[in-house]
Amino acid sequence: MLTGVEGTGKSVPPKIEHVRIYFLQKDQSAAFAQEFFDHYQSRNWKNRQGTRLSNWKSTAWEWILKVI
């Protein structure tokens, strides 16, 4: 089930194209975006506590911050 407006960060799961765009806007690679997408896709878009992500962009930003 999709919630929110596509591409805003509220749609979970996001489209891979939206994830790639977001990562590229943050000066990150498409491969790094794919890594993020694959990781959360395998987790059914849930966090470590098992709660479904409400905003994938905030989670993606935390993912990016771990490497910069």
C-alpha positions in Angstrom: 0.0 0.0 0.0 1.4 3.4 -1.0 0.8 6.4 1.2 1.5 10.1 0.5 2.6 11.7 -2.7 5.1 9.9 -4.9 8.6 11.1 -4.6 8.1 13.2 -1.4 9.6 10.6 0.9 6.2 9.6 2.3 5.5 6.9 -0.3 6.8 3.6 1.1 8.1 1.6 -0.6 9.6 4.3 -2.9 10.3 3.8 -6.5 14.0 3.1 -7.2 14.0 6.0 -9.6 13.1 8.4 -6.7 15.8 6.9 -4.5 18.4 7.3 -7.2 17.4 11.0 -7.8 17.5 11.7 -4.0 21.0 10.1 -3.6 22.3 11.9 -6.7 21.0 15.2 -5.3 23.1 14.5 -2.2 26.2 13.9 -4.3 26.0 10.1 -3.8 26.2 7.4 -6.4 23.4 5.5 -8.0 25.2 2.3 -6.8 24.9 3.6 -3.2 21.3 4.4 -3.8 20.8 0.8 -5.0 22.5 -0.6 -1.9 20.1 1.4 0.3 17.1 0.4 -1.7 18.0 -3.3 -1.7 18.7 -3.3 2.0 15.3 -1.9 2.9 13.5 -3.8 0.3 14.8 -7.0 1.9 13.6 -5.7 5.3 10.1 -5.0 3.8 10.8 -1.2 4.4 10.9 -1.7 8.2 13.4 -0.3 10.7 15.4 -2.3 13.2 12.5 -2.3 15.6 10.2 -3.8 13.0 8.2 -0.6 12.4 7.4 0.3 8.8 9.2 3.4 7.6 7.1 6.5 7.5 9.5 8.6 5.5 12.2 6.9 3.5 14.1 10.1 2.8 14.9 10.7 6.5 16.2 7.1 6.7 18.2 7.6 3.5 19.8 10.7 4.9 20.8 8.8 8.0 22.2 6.1 5.7 24.3 8.7 3.8 25.5 10.4 7.0 27.0 7.1 8.2 29.6 7.3 5.3 30.4 11.0 5.1 
